[in-house]
C-alpha cells in the first residue's frame, strides 16, 4: 500500500502531519511493502479555496490512501470515487502515523 501523508516539511519520519491535505507544503509517501519514504514538494500548496488539485501531482504514484488531519467533504468523495481511502489523524509525526498503519489503528474518514 502507498500512503500519502501531507506534512509541514521534508524531515521524513520526524516531520509532522499538516492540518489540511491540499495546502500541505509537502507530501510524504510511505510504501508499506518496501518500508520506504519519498518526500515531494506540493507544487499546488498556495491556491484559492476549492481550487486545489493535489492528485494531479500525485497521480503518477498511484496512492492507495491519504492520511491527514482534515479534508473537505467533496475532496473525500472525489478521492473515494477513485478508490483512494482517507484516514484521519491529528498532530502526529510521520513515524507515529506509520506505527498506526502497521498496527491497523487508523480511522477512515466518512464524508
N, CA, C and O atoms as a GROMACS GRO file, in nm:
protein
  444
    1UNK      N    1   0.084  -0.117   0.000
    1UNK     CA    2   0.000   0.000   0.000
    1UNK      C    3   0.089   0.124   0.000
    1UNK      O    4   0.191   0.128   0.069
    2UNK      N    5   0.050   0.223  -0.077
    2UNK     CA    6   0.122   0.350  -0.080
    2UNK      C    7   0.035   0.455  -0.012
    2UNK      O    8  -0.073   0.489  -0.060
    3UNK      N    9   0.084   0.506   0.101
    3UNK     CA   10   0.011   0.606   0.179
    3UNK      C   11   0.072   0.744   0.155
    3UNK      O   12   0.194   0.760   0.153
    4UNK      N   13  -0.014   0.842   0.138
    4UNK     CA   14   0.027   0.981   0.123
    4UNK      C   15  -0.005   1.054   0.253
    4UNK      O   16  -0.120   1.056   0.298
    5UNK      N   17   0.098   1.114   0.313
    5UNK     CA   18   0.082   1.188   0.438
    5UNK      C   19   0.123   1.332   0.412
    5UNK      O   20   0.241   1.358   0.388
    6UNK      N   21   0.029   1.427   0.416
    6UNK     CA   22   0.065   1.566   0.396
    6UNK      C   23   0.146   1.614   0.518
    6UNK      O   24   0.103   1.595   0.631
    7UNK      N   25   0.261   1.676   0.493
    7UNK     CA   26   0.349   1.714   0.603
    7UNK      C   27   0.391   1.860   0.596
    7UNK      O   28   0.384   1.924   0.491
    8UNK      N   29   0.435   1.912   0.712
    8UNK     CA   30   0.479   2.051   0.722
    8UNK      C   31   0.612   2.074   0.654
    8UNK      O   32   0.638   2.184   0.605
    9UNK      N   33   0.696   1.973   0.649
    9UNK     CA   34   0.829   1.988   0.591
    9UNK      C   35   0.875   1.860   0.524
    9UNK      O   36   0.795   1.773   0.491
   10UNK      N   37   1.005   1.852   0.503
   10UNK     CA   38   1.061   1.736   0.433
   10UNK      C   39   1.158   1.659   0.523
   10UNK      O   40   1.259   1.607   0.475
   11UNK      N   41   1.126   1.651   0.653
   11UNK     CA   42   1.214   1.588   0.750
   11UNK      C   43   1.191   1.438   0.766
   11UNK      O   44   1.246   1.377   0.858
   12UNK      N   45   1.112   1.378   0.679
   12UNK     CA   46   1.093   1.234   0.684
   12UNK      C   47   1.016   1.187   0.806
   12UNK      O   48   0.909   1.240   0.837
   13UNK      N   49   1.070   1.088   0.877
   13UNK     CA   50   1.000   1.026   0.990
   13UNK      C   51   0.966   1.124   1.102
   13UNK      O   52   0.865   1.107   1.170
   14UNK      N   53   1.048   1.225   1.120
   14UNK     CA   54   1.029   1.319   1.230
   14UNK      C   55   0.935   1.434   1.194
   14UNK      O   56   0.902   1.515   1.281
   15UNK      N   57   0.893   1.443   1.070
   15UNK     CA   58   0.806   1.552   1.029
   15UNK      C   59   0.667   1.536   1.089
   15UNK      O   60   0.630   1.428   1.135
   16UNK      N   61   0.590   1.645   1.089
   16UNK     CA   62   0.457   1.648   1.148
   16UNK      C   63   0.350   1.652   1.038
   16UNK      O   64   0.368   1.718   0.936
   17UNK      N   65   0.241   1.581   1.062
   17UNK     CA   66   0.127   1.581   0.971
   17UNK      C   67   0.072   1.723   0.962
   17UNK      O   68   0.054   1.789   1.064
   18UNK      N   69   0.047   1.769   0.839
   18UNK     CA   70  -0.008   1.902   0.817
   18UNK      C   71  -0.159   1.902   0.840
   18UNK      O   72  -0.223   1.797   0.829
   19UNK      N   73  -0.215   2.018   0.874
   19UNK     CA   74  -0.356   2.028   0.910
   19UNK      C   75  -0.453   2.002   0.794
   19UNK      O   76  -0.566   1.958   0.818
   20UNK      N   77  -0.412   2.027   0.671
   20UNK     CA   78  -0.504   2.017   0.558
   20UNK      C   79  -0.432   1.957   0.438
   20UNK      O   80  -0.322   2.000   0.404
   21UNK      N   81  -0.492   1.860   0.376
   21UNK     CA   82  -0.430   1.786   0.266
   21UNK      C   83  -0.383   1.875   0.151
   21UNK      O   84  -0.265   1.875   0.118
   22UNK      N   85  -0.473   1.949   0.090
   22UNK     CA   86  -0.440   2.024  -0.031
   22UNK      C   87  -0.342   2.137  -0.012
   22UNK      O   88  -0.274   2.176  -0.107
   23UNK      N   89  -0.333   2.192   0.110
   23UNK     CA   90  -0.245   2.306   0.137
   23UNK      C   91  -0.112   2.266   0.198
   23UNK      O   92  -0.030   2.352   0.229
   24UNK      N   93  -0.088   2.139   0.214
   24UNK     CA   94   0.036   2.093   0.277
   24UNK      C   95   0.157   2.135   0.193
   24UNK      O   96   0.154   2.124   0.070
   25UNK      N   97   0.261   2.181   0.257
   25UNK     CA   98   0.382   2.217   0.182
   25UNK      C   99   0.450   2.095   0.116
   25UNK      O  100   0.512   2.107   0.010
   26UNK      N  101   0.436   1.978   0.179
   26UNK     CA  102   0.499   1.856   0.128
   26UNK      C  103   0.404   1.738   0.140
   26UNK      O  104   0.309   1.740   0.218
   27UNK      N  105   0.430   1.636   0.062
   27UNK     CA  106   0.363   1.507   0.073
   27UNK      C  107   0.470   1.403   0.101
   27UNK      O  108   0.566   1.390   0.026
   28UNK      N  109   0.453   1.331   0.210
   28UNK     CA  110   0.544   1.221   0.241
   28UNK      C  111   0.473   1.093   0.203
   28UNK      O  112   0.366   1.062   0.256
   29UNK      N  113   0.532   1.018   0.112
   29UNK     CA  114   0.473   0.893   0.066
   29UNK      C  115   0.542   0.777   0.137
   29UNK      O  116   0.665   0.770   0.141
   30UNK      N  117   0.462   0.688   0.194
   30UNK     CA  118   0.516   0.571   0.262
   30UNK      C  119   0.466   0.445   0.195
   30UNK      O  120   0.346   0.423   0.186
   31UNK      N  121   0.559   0.364   0.149
   31UNK     CA  122   0.528   0.237   0.084
   31UNK      C  123   0.538   0.126   0.188
   31UNK      O  124   0.647   0.096   0.237
   32UNK      N  125   0.426   0.065   0.223
   32UNK     CA  126   0.424  -0.036   0.329
   32UNK      C  127   0.497  -0.164   0.288
   32UNK      O  128   0.549  -0.235   0.374
   33UNK      N  129   0.501  -0.193   0.160
   33UNK     CA  130   0.568  -0.315   0.114
   33UNK      C  131   0.719  -0.302   0.117
   33UNK      O  132   0.790  -0.398   0.149
   34UNK      N  133   0.769  -0.184   0.084
   34UNK     CA  134   0.914  -0.161   0.079
   34UNK      C  135   0.967  -0.092   0.204
   34UNK      O  136   1.088  -0.079   0.221
   35UNK      N  137   0.876  -0.046   0.292
   35UNK     CA  138   0.912   0.033   0.410
   35UNK      C  139   0.999   0.152   0.370
   35UNK      O  140   1.100   0.181   0.434
   36UNK      N  141   0.957   0.220   0.263
   36UNK     CA  142   1.037   0.332   0.213
   36UNK      C  143   0.957   0.462   0.214
   36UNK      O  144   0.834   0.461   0.205
   37UNK      N  145   1.029   0.573   0.226
   37UNK     CA  146   0.970   0.706   0.225
   37UNK      C  147   1.018   0.784   0.105
   37UNK      O  148   1.133   0.772   0.064
   38UNK      N  149   0.928   0.863   0.047
   38UNK     CA  150   0.960   0.958  -0.059
   38UNK      C  151   0.892   1.088  -0.020
   38UNK      O  152   0.773   1.088   0.014
   39UNK      N  153   0.965   1.200  -0.025
   39UNK     CA  154   0.907   1.329   0.010
   39UNK      C  155   0.900   1.415  -0.115
   39UNK      O  156   1.000   1.433  -0.186
   40UNK      N  157   0.780   1.470  -0.141
   40UNK     CA  158   0.758   1.555  -0.258
   40UNK      C  159   0.711   1.692  -0.213
   40UNK      O  160   0.632   1.704  -0.120
   41UNK      N  161   0.760   1.796  -0.278
   41UNK     CA  162   0.709   1.930  -0.252
   41UNK      C  163   0.573   1.943  -0.321
   41UNK      O  164   0.558   1.902  -0.436
   42UNK      N  165   0.475   2.000  -0.251
   42UNK     CA  166   0.343   2.023  -0.309
   42UNK      C  167   0.352   2.147  -0.397
   42UNK      O  168   0.361   2.259  -0.346
   43UNK      N  169   0.348   2.129  -0.527
   43UNK     CA  170   0.359   2.241  -0.621
   43UNK      C  171   0.231   2.324  -0.628
   43UNK      O  172   0.229   2.429  -0.692
   44UNK      N  173   0.125   2.279  -0.561
   44UNK     CA  174  -0.002   2.349  -0.564
   44UNK      C  175  -0.047   2.388  -0.423
   44UNK      O  176  -0.166   2.400  -0.397
   45UNK      N  177   0.048   2.409  -0.331
   45UNK     CA  178   0.015   2.436  -0.191
   45UNK      C  179  -0.057   2.570  -0.173
   45UNK      O  180  -0.139   2.584  -0.083
   46UNK      N  181  -0.027   2.667  -0.258
   46UNK     CA  182  -0.088   2.800  -0.246
   46UNK      C  183  -0.195   2.814  -0.354
   46UNK      O  184  -0.165   2.838  -0.471
   47UNK      N  185  -0.319   2.800  -0.312
   47UNK     CA  186  -0.431   2.803  -0.406
   47UNK      C  187  -0.552   2.866  -0.339
   47UNK      O  188  -0.557   2.879  -0.216
   48UNK      N  189  -0.649   2.906  -0.418
   48UNK     CA  190  -0.774   2.958  -0.364
   48UNK      C  191  -0.858   2.842  -0.313
   48UNK      O  192  -0.846   2.729  -0.361
   49UNK      N  193  -0.942   2.870  -0.215
   49UNK     CA  194  -1.028   2.766  -0.157
   49UNK      C  195  -1.109   2.697  -0.268
   49UNK      O  196  -1.170   2.762  -0.352
   50UNK      N  197  -1.107   2.565  -0.264
   50UNK     CA  198  -1.186   2.487  -0.359
   50UNK      C  199  -1.119   2.464  -0.494
   50UNK      O  200  -1.178   2.402  -0.582
   51UNK      N  201  -0.996   2.515  -0.510
   51UNK     CA  202  -0.930   2.500  -0.640
   51UNK      C  203  -0.804   2.414  -0.633
   51UNK      O  204  -0.726   2.411  -0.728
   52UNK      N  205  -0.785   2.346  -0.524
   52UNK     CA  206  -0.663   2.263  -0.515
   52UNK      C  207  -0.685   2.131  -0.588
   52UNK      O  208  -0.795   2.076  -0.590
   53UNK      N  209  -0.580   2.084  -0.648
   53UNK     CA  210  -0.584   1.957  -0.721
   53UNK      C  211  -0.455   1.879  -0.692
   53UNK      O  212  -0.378   1.852  -0.784
   54UNK      N  213  -0.432   1.841  -0.566
   54UNK     CA  214  -0.307   1.773  -0.534
   54UNK      C  215  -0.292   1.638  -0.604
   54UNK      O  216  -0.179   1.594  -0.627
   55UNK      N  217  -0.402   1.574  -0.638
   55UNK     CA  218  -0.390   1.443  -0.703
   55UNK      C  219  -0.336   1.454  -0.845
   55UNK      O  220  -0.287   1.354  -0.899
   56UNK      N  221  -0.342   1.571  -0.906
   56UNK     CA  222  -0.278   1.588  -1.036
   56UNK      C  223  -0.130   1.558  -1.025
   56UNK      O  224  -0.072   1.493  -1.112
   57UNK      N  225  -0.069   1.605  -0.918
   57UNK     CA  226   0.073   1.581  -0.895
   57UNK      C  227   0.099   1.438  -0.847
   57UNK      O  228   0.202   1.380  -0.879
   58UNK      N  229   0.007   1.383  -0.769
   58UNK     CA  230   0.027   1.252  -0.708
   58UNK      C  231  -0.019   1.135  -0.794
   58UNK      O  232   0.010   1.020  -0.761
   59UNK      N  233  -0.090   1.161  -0.902
   59UNK     CA  234  -0.147   1.054  -0.985
   59UNK      C  235  -0.041   0.955  -1.033
   59UNK      O  236  -0.067   0.834  -1.040
   60UNK      N  237   0.076   1.003  -1.066
   60UNK     CA  238   0.184   0.919  -1.114
   60UNK      C  239   0.222   0.810  -1.014
   60UNK      O  240   0.265   0.701  -1.052
   61UNK      N  241   0.205   0.839  -0.885
   61UNK     CA  242   0.250   0.747  -0.780
   61UNK      C  243   0.148   0.641  -0.743
   61UNK      O  244   0.181   0.545  -0.673
   62UNK      N  245   0.024   0.655  -0.790
   62UNK     CA  246  -0.082   0.557  -0.762
   62UNK      C  247  -0.101   0.536  -0.612
   62UNK      O  248  -0.087   0.424  -0.561
   63UNK      N  249  -0.133   0.643  -0.543
   63UNK     CA  250  -0.155   0.644  -0.399
   63UNK      C  251  -0.279   0.561  -0.366
   63UNK      O  252  -0.381   0.572  -0.433
   64UNK      N  253  -0.269   0.479  -0.262
   64UNK     CA  254  -0.382   0.396  -0.217
   64UNK      C  255  -0.465   0.465  -0.109
   64UNK      O  256  -0.585   0.442  -0.098
   65UNK      N  257  -0.399   0.549  -0.028
   65UNK     CA  258  -0.472   0.617   0.078
   65UNK      C  259  -0.403   0.749   0.112
   65UNK      O  260  -0.285   0.769   0.084
   66UNK      N  261  -0.479   0.838   0.174
   66UNK     CA  262  -0.428   0.964   0.225
   66UNK      C  263  -0.457   0.964   0.374
   66UNK      O  264  -0.567   0.930   0.418
   67UNK      N  265  -0.357   1.003   0.452
   67UNK     CA  266  -0.372   1.010   0.597
   67UNK      C  267  -0.346   1.154   0.638
   67UNK      O  268  -0.234   1.204   0.624
   68UNK      N  269  -0.450   1.221   0.688
   68UNK     CA  270  -0.436   1.364   0.716
   68UNK      C  271  -0.524   1.406   0.834
   68UNK      O  272  -0.603   1.328   0.886
   69UNK      N  273  -0.506   1.533   0.874
   69UNK     CA  274  -0.586   1.588   0.984
   69UNK      C  275  -0.722   1.635   0.936
   69UNK      O  276  -0.820   1.626   1.010
   70UNK      N  277  -0.729   1.686   0.814
   70UNK     CA  278  -0.854   1.738   0.765
   70UNK      C  279  -0.862   1.743   0.614
   70UNK      O  280  -0.762   1.755   0.544
   71UNK      N  281  -0.986   1.733   0.566
   71UNK     CA  282  -1.012   1.738   0.422
   71UNK      C  283  -1.160   1.766   0.404
   71UNK      O  284  -1.243   1.716   0.479
   72UNK      N  285  -1.193   1.846   0.305
   72UNK     CA  286  -1.332   1.877   0.278
   72UNK      C  287  -1.410   1.757   0.227
   72UNK      O  288  -1.354   1.662   0.172
   73UNK      N  289  -1.541   1.763   0.246
   73UNK     CA  290  -1.629   1.652   0.206
   73UNK      C  291  -1.617   1.619   0.058
   73UNK      O  292  -1.608   1.502   0.021
   74UNK      N  293  -1.616   1.722  -0.027
   74UNK     CA  294  -1.607   1.697  -0.172
   74UNK      C  295  -1.476   1.628  -0.208
   74UNK      O  296  -1.473   1.541  -0.295
   75UNK      N  297  -1.368   1.666  -0.142
   75UNK     CA  298  -1.239   1.603  -0.169
   75UNK      C  299  -1.241   1.456  -0.126
   75UNK      O  300  -1.192   1.370  -0.198
   76UNK      N  301  -1.298   1.430  -0.009
   76UNK     CA  302  -1.309   1.291   0.038
   76UNK      C  303  -1.389   1.209  -0.062
   76UNK      O  304  -1.348   1.099  -0.100
   77UNK      N  305  -1.503   1.262  -0.105
   77UNK     CA  306  -1.588   1.189  -0.200
   77UNK      C  307  -1.517   1.167  -0.333
   77UNK      O  308  -1.527   1.059  -0.391
   78UNK      N  309  -1.446   1.268  -0.382
   78UNK     CA  310  -1.376   1.255  -0.511
   78UNK      C  311  -1.265   1.151  -0.502
   78UNK      O  312  -1.249   1.070  -0.593
   79UNK      N  313  -1.190   1.152  -0.393
   79UNK     CA  314  -1.082   1.054  -0.378
   79UNK      C  315  -1.138   0.914  -0.358
   79UNK      O  316  -1.086   0.817  -0.413
   80UNK      N  317  -1.243   0.903  -0.278
   80UNK     CA  318  -1.307   0.772  -0.260
   80UNK      C  319  -1.356   0.716  -0.393
   80UNK      O  320  -1.347   0.596  -0.416
   81UNK      N  321  -1.409   0.802  -0.480
   81UNK     CA  322  -1.458   0.759  -0.611
   81UNK      C  323  -1.344   0.704  -0.697
   81UNK      O  324  -1.367   0.623  -0.787
   82UNK      N  325  -1.222   0.748  -0.669
   82UNK     CA  326  -1.105   0.699  -0.741
   82UNK      C  327  -1.041   0.578  -0.672
   82UNK      O  328  -0.937   0.528  -0.716
   83UNK      N  329  -1.105   0.530  -0.565
   83UNK     CA  330  -1.055   0.413  -0.494
   83UNK      C  331  -0.950   0.446  -0.389
   83UNK      O  332  -0.883   0.357  -0.338
   84UNK      N  333  -0.936   0.574  -0.356
   84UNK     CA  334  -0.838   0.616  -0.256
   84UNK      C  335  -0.911   0.635  -0.123
   84UNK      O  336  -1.006   0.712  -0.113
   85UNK      N  337  -0.865   0.564  -0.022
   85UNK     CA  338  -0.925   0.573   0.110
   85UNK      C  339  -0.862   0.690   0.186
   85UNK      O  340  -0.746   0.725   0.164
   86UNK      N  341  -0.940   0.751   0.276
   86UNK     CA  342  -0.894   0.865   0.354
   86UNK      C  343  -0.901   0.827   0.502
   86UNK      O  344  -1.005   0.783   0.551
   87UNK      N  345  -0.789   0.845   0.571
   87UNK     CA  346  -0.783   0.818   0.714
   87UNK      C  347  -0.748   0.947   0.787
   87UNK      O  348  -0.675   1.032   0.735
   88UNK      N  349  -0.802   0.961   0.908
   88UNK     CA  350  -0.783   1.084   0.984
   88UNK      C  351  -0.686   1.062   1.099
   88UNK      O  352  -0.692   0.962   1.171
   89UNK      N  353  -0.596   1.158   1.114
   89UNK     CA  354  -0.504   1.161   1.227
   89UNK      C  355  -0.471   1.307   1.252
   89UNK      O  356  -0.486   1.390   1.162
   90UNK      N  357  -0.427   1.340   1.372
   90UNK     CA  358  -0.402   1.481   1.403
   90UNK      C  359  -0.271   1.500   1.480
   90UNK      O  360  -0.242   1.429   1.575
   91UNK      N  361  -0.194   1.598   1.434
   91UNK     CA  362  -0.076   1.644   1.507
   91UNK      C  363   0.029   1.542   1.539
   91UNK      O  364   0.098   1.555   1.640
   92UNK      N  365   0.042   1.442   1.457
   92UNK     CA  366   0.138   1.337   1.485
   92UNK      C  367   0.256   1.344   1.389
   92UNK      O  368   0.250   1.411   1.286
   93UNK      N  369   0.362   1.275   1.424
   93UNK     CA  370   0.476   1.266   1.333
   93UNK      C  371   0.450   1.156   1.230
   93UNK      O  372   0.362   1.072   1.248
   94UNK      N  373   0.527   1.159   1.124
   94UNK     CA  374   0.517   1.056   1.020
   94UNK      C  375   0.543   0.919   1.083
   94UNK      O  376   0.475   0.822   1.050
   95UNK      N  377   0.640   0.910   1.171
   95UNK     CA  378   0.670   0.783   1.236
   95UNK      C  379   0.549   0.731   1.315
   95UNK      O  380   0.519   0.612   1.309
   96UNK      N  381   0.480   0.819   1.388
   96UNK     CA  382   0.362   0.777   1.462
   96UNK      C  383   0.252   0.729   1.369
   96UNK      O  384   0.181   0.633   1.400
   97UNK      N  385   0.237   0.795   1.255
   97UNK     CA  386   0.137   0.752   1.156
   97UNK      C  387   0.174   0.615   1.100
   97UNK      O  388   0.087   0.528   1.086
   98UNK      N  389   0.300   0.594   1.069
   98UNK     CA  390   0.345   0.464   1.018
   98UNK      C  391   0.318   0.355   1.122
   98UNK      O  392   0.276   0.245   1.086
   99UNK      N  393   0.344   0.384   1.249
   99UNK     CA  394   0.315   0.287   1.355
   99UNK      C  395   0.166   0.251   1.356
   99UNK      O  396   0.130   0.136   1.377
  100UNK      N  397   0.080   0.351   1.334
  100UNK     CA  398  -0.065   0.326   1.329
  100UNK      C  399  -0.103   0.244   1.206
  100UNK      O  400  -0.191   0.159   1.213
  101UNK      N  401  -0.038   0.270   1.093
  101UNK     CA  402  -0.062   0.190   0.972
  101UNK      C  403  -0.030   0.044   1.002
  101UNK      O  404  -0.109  -0.046   0.974
  102UNK      N  405   0.088   0.022   1.059
  102UNK     CA  406   0.135  -0.114   1.083
  102UNK      C  407   0.051  -0.189   1.187
  102UNK      O  408   0.043  -0.312   1.183
  103UNK      N  409  -0.010  -0.116   1.280
  103UNK     CA  410  -0.092  -0.181   1.382
  103UNK      C  411  -0.242  -0.170   1.352
  103UNK      O  412  -0.326  -0.203   1.436
  104UNK      N  413  -0.274  -0.123   1.231
  104UNK     CA  414  -0.414  -0.113   1.185
  104UNK      C  415  -0.500  -0.030   1.282
  104UNK      O  416  -0.610  -0.072   1.319
  105UNK      N  417  -0.450   0.087   1.321
  105UNK     CA  418  -0.520   0.172   1.417
  105UNK      C  419  -0.568   0.304   1.357
  105UNK      O  420  -0.589   0.400   1.431
  106UNK      N  421  -0.586   0.309   1.229
  106UNK     CA  422  -0.634   0.433   1.167
  106UNK      C  423  -0.786   0.432   1.153
  106UNK      O  424  -0.848   0.327   1.136
  107UNK      N  425  -0.844   0.552   1.161
  107UNK     CA  426  -0.988   0.566   1.148
  107UNK      C  427  -1.018   0.625   1.010
  107UNK      O  428  -0.967   0.732   0.975
  108UNK      N  429  -1.100   0.556   0.932
  108UNK     CA  430  -1.134   0.605   0.798
  108UNK      C  431  -1.231   0.722   0.808
  108UNK      O  432  -1.325   0.719   0.888
  109UNK      N  433  -1.207   0.826   0.726
  109UNK     CA  434  -1.294   0.943   0.723
  109UNK      C  435  -1.421   0.910   0.647
  109UNK      O  436  -1.418   0.845   0.542
  110UNK      N  437  -1.531   0.955   0.700
  110UNK     CA  438  -1.661   0.936   0.637
  110UNK      C  439  -1.711   1.072   0.587
  110UNK      O  440  -1.727   1.165   0.665
  111UNK      N  441  -1.734   1.082   0.456
  111UNK     CA  442  -1.775   1.213   0.402
  111UNK      C  443  -1.907   1.258   0.459
  111UNK      O  444  -1.956   1.366   0.424
   0.00000   0.00000   0.00000
